[in-house]
Amino acid sequence: MSTPSARRLALDILRRTLDHKQDLQAAVDEVLNQVQAGPDKGLATELAYGYLRMRGRIDFLLSQLLKNPVQTSPIMKRILGVAMYELLFLSRIPDYATLDWAVTLVRDRLGQTMGKVANGVLRSLLRLGLSVRFEEYYQTKTAGHDQFLSAWYSCPQWLARMWLNSYGKEHTQAFLQATLSAPPLGVRINRAHAQAATLRKNLQPLQQDSSNWGFALTQWPEFLQHAVAEGAATRQSLAAQKIMHSLGVEHWPSPVLDACAGRGGKTYLMSEQGKNVWASDVNVFRLRQLKAEGARLGFDIPAFRSQGQGPYPLRQTPRTIFLDVPCSGLGVLSRRPDIKWKRTAADCAGLVKLQEEILQAAADLLTSGGCLVYVTCTLNPEENEKQIERFANVHPEFSRLRQSQSEPAEGLGEFFYGAVLRKK
């Protein structure tokens, strides 16, 4: 049985994420690190992630059930939203228990009258029965295909329109479907570690999918915890690993400058391939995490603080510049569902400009024969293939060698884009 404290923890996570713009996983860690181990932590995490994945559908239902949804308190709507997620998606919690905590919390925070309103809304949802669990209900209640997609697949309407215009109906629905459930767990084996071959053999029977030294798993076995602690493995999305291999990472000439390295996920994938890598990032905290990751894995790479747009304090010119650029993140909504409620179309336009500046700095630094590798974790042609097309038109000295895009048929729930160019 669930307890009210789990719901309060979930609401605290959502407050930090939606009101204060904290990254979802950071908010989960910050809130739950203060709580003793137990079922509350698991339920709070499920409620926070689940509500954010399904918020669009829940908000649509609220607009149908509330008399004045625009004037209703945001606190009330969030409490009702979490309760509706329980009623619609968590069958193990009795309906009466959900109504009890939600109505009590609304009454405590907003008064007796609002408590009665909350009770009425949740009971009205229950009276709708199974109909709200099927897409036909939303088709009959919406005007236009983009509004239907927004309600049923739980996304902002601007995003549904953008994907429809860019990818067509079939691909858009496949991309949106992928956002509604958590992606498989990803792991990368450190091939430089003494236990690499044994670990690879032990993971093969558990795999959902694999690529080289990477695996997608439906569960995280206990022996992997030890492997990560010992530097034999790293948590990393298999989709992220696959984009690197599809771009021919093993063929990129060294040394490689990873100019937007972040915490080093792809940095050390390249190091494990035997590449001589230098890493830079604008964020000092991320660089500290990158160095700690290197110590865990057994690599000591040069790392320095620099903007992606440069200048880079280098004594030697890299042969490859790897740009895992800041992007809108629309390809990883299954793992980071908070992004779709924070990002706007205007944000995407601003990121396109930043990416252009980063590409320009890389173009200026590379010498003849050098490679430029560009990667995003988004689904937006303006940041992906059109960005590279514009760059190639402005820089005829670069030729495109490879281009790759994750596909829904891969079943990994995350989508990356990448391109490799060579300077003539």
Protein Blocks (a to p, Z undefined) as FASTA:
>chain_A
ZZfklmmmmmmmmmmmmmnopafklmmmmmmmmpccdjklmmmmmmmmmmmmmmmmmmmm
mmmmpmblmlpcfklmmmmmmmmmmmmmmmkbcfklmmmmmmmmmmmmnojklmmmmmmm
mmmmmmnmmmlmpfklmmmmpgcjklmmmmmnopafklmmmmmmmnojmlmmmmmmmmmp
ccdddddddfkbmklmmmmmmmmmmpfbdchjaccdfbdcfklmmmmmnopaccddfklm
mmmmmnommmpccddddfblmnolmmmmmmmnopacddddfblklmmmmmmmmmmnopac
ddddddfklpaddfbdcfbdcdddddehlmmmmmmmmlmmmpcfklmmmmmmmmmmmmmm
mmmmpcghiacddddfbdcfklmmmmmmmmmmmmmmbccfbdcdddfklonopacddddd
ddZZ
